[in-house]
Amino acid sequence: MERVEITDDIIRLGQFLKLAGLAESGAQARELITDGEVSVNGEVDTRRGRQLHKGDVVTVDAPAGQFSAEVG
């Protein structure tokens, strides 16, 4: 699992997906979240504006497999 450093104390889920390379664009991030393919700390979350804190683990279930990144 990759650890992705952020400069502030929090980051929104949609922004983090792009920063971590788990989504190629904001539109793709929105689609992944809306389709229920994104989980935070093991629980599916459909809120693009969900605030993430350091230590949170984001996982995407994509057709190519499961990818995860930790907020650092």
Number of C-alpha atoms within 10 A of each C-alpha: 10 12 15 15 13 15 7 9 11 15 19 14 25 25 19 24 27 16 16 19 12 23 19 12 15 14 12 15 23 20 17 21 21 14 12 15 17 29 18 19 12 11 11 16 18 19 15 20 12 15 15 20 17 16 13 16 19 25 22 22 15 12 6 6 7 12 15 18 21 21 20 17
